[in-house]
Amino acid sequence: MIFTLVFVRTYHKYGSKRLIKLFAWLMAIIQSLLIIASRKHYTVDVVVAWYTVNLVVFFVDKNLPEMLDRTSGLALLPVSAKDKSDRMKEELHKPE
């Protein structure tokens, strides 16, 4: 249940399709009910999973900053020594 909820919360935050978000939440609710109905776990296990995942996501979102946007194409760290040397050359030849 925890894995399902983490996936749903992650897609809800970063996903773009509203229909998939709604469908994912619906499936998580149905999965919870089916787990309880099949007697594979205690009801409290499922309730604690819902509570814990939301609590952890809240604290992570509150206390950890988002990563920088790296879509601009400029890498923060060079991938290889060649990239590092190319980057240094570009910085030296910048017009001022």
C-alpha positions as CSV (number, residue, x, y, z in Angstrom):
1,M,0.0,0.0,0.0
2,I,2.9,2.4,0.8
3,F,4.4,1.9,-2.6
4,T,1.1,2.5,-4.3
5,L,0.5,5.7,-2.3
6,V,4.0,7.0,-2.9
7,F,3.5,6.5,-6.7
8,V,0.1,8.2,-6.7
9,R,1.4,11.2,-4.6
10,T,4.4,11.5,-6.9
11,Y,2.4,11.4,-10.1
12,H,-0.2,13.8,-8.5
13,K,2.6,16.3,-7.9
14,Y,4.6,15.9,-11.1
15,G,2.2,14.4,-13.6
16,S,0.3,16.4,-16.2
17,K,-2.7,14.3,-17.1
18,R,-5.7,15.1,-14.8
19,L,-7.6,11.9,-15.8
20,I,-4.6,9.7,-14.8
21,K,-4.4,11.5,-11.5
22,L,-8.0,10.8,-10.8
23,F,-7.8,7.2,-11.9
24,A,-4.7,6.6,-9.8
25,W,-6.4,7.9,-6.6
26,L,-9.5,5.8,-7.4
27,M,-7.3,2.7,-7.9
28,A,-5.5,3.4,-4.6
29,I,-8.9,3.6,-2.7
30,I,-10.1,0.4,-4.4
31,Q,-6.8,-1.4,-3.6
32,S,-7.1,-0.4,0.0
33,L,-10.6,-1.8,0.2
34,L,-9.7,-5.0,-1.6
35,I,-6.7,-5.5,0.7
36,I,-8.9,-5.2,3.8
37,A,-11.7,-7.4,2.2
38,S,-9.2,-10.2,1.3
39,R,-8.0,-10.2,4.9
40,K,-4.3,-10.0,3.7
41,H,-3.6,-7.2,6.2
42,Y,-5.3,-5.7,9.3
43,T,-7.4,-2.6,8.6
44,V,-5.0,-0.5,10.8
45,D,-2.1,-1.4,8.5
46,V,-3.9,0.2,5.5
47,V,-5.0,3.2,7.6
48,V,-1.4,3.7,8.9
49,A,0.0,3.5,5.3
50,W,-2.4,6.3,4.2
51,Y,-1.5,8.4,7.2
52,T,2.3,7.7,7.1
53,V,2.8,8.4,3.4
54,N,0.9,11.7,3.6
55,L,2.8,12.8,6.7
56,V,6.2,11.9,5.2
57,V,5.4,13.7,1.9
58,F,4.3,16.8,3.9
59,F,7.5,16.9,5.8
60,V,9.7,16.2,2.8
61,D,8.0,19.0,0.8
62,K,8.2,21.4,3.7
63,N,11.8,20.8,4.7
64,L,13.7,19.8,1.5
65,P,14.0,22.4,-1.3
66,E,13.1,21.4,-4.9
67,M,16.1,20.5,-7.1
68,L,17.2,23.2,-9.5
69,D,15.7,23.3,-12.9
70,R,18.2,21.6,-15.2
71,T,16.3,21.9,-18.5
72,S,18.4,24.8,-19.6
73,G,21.1,22.4,-20.9
74,L,23.8,23.8,-18.6
75,A,25.1,21.0,-16.4
76,L,26.1,21.9,-12.9
77,L,28.9,19.3,-12.8
78,P,30.9,18.1,-15.7
79,V,30.3,14.6,-16.8
80,S,33.8,13.9,-18.0
81,A,37.2,15.6,-18.1
82,K,36.5,16.6,-21.7
83,D,33.4,18.4,-20.7
84,K,35.3,20.2,-18.0
85,S,38.0,21.4,-20.4
86,D,35.4,22.4,-23.0
87,R,33.5,24.4,-20.3
88,M,36.7,26.2,-19.2
89,K,37.5,27.1,-22.8
90,E,34.0,28.6,-23.3
91,E,34.4,30.6,-20.1
92,L,37.8,32.0,-21.3
93,H,36.5,33.0,-24.7
94,K,33.3,34.7,-23.5
95,P,33.0,38.3,-25.0
96,E,32.8,40.8,-22.2
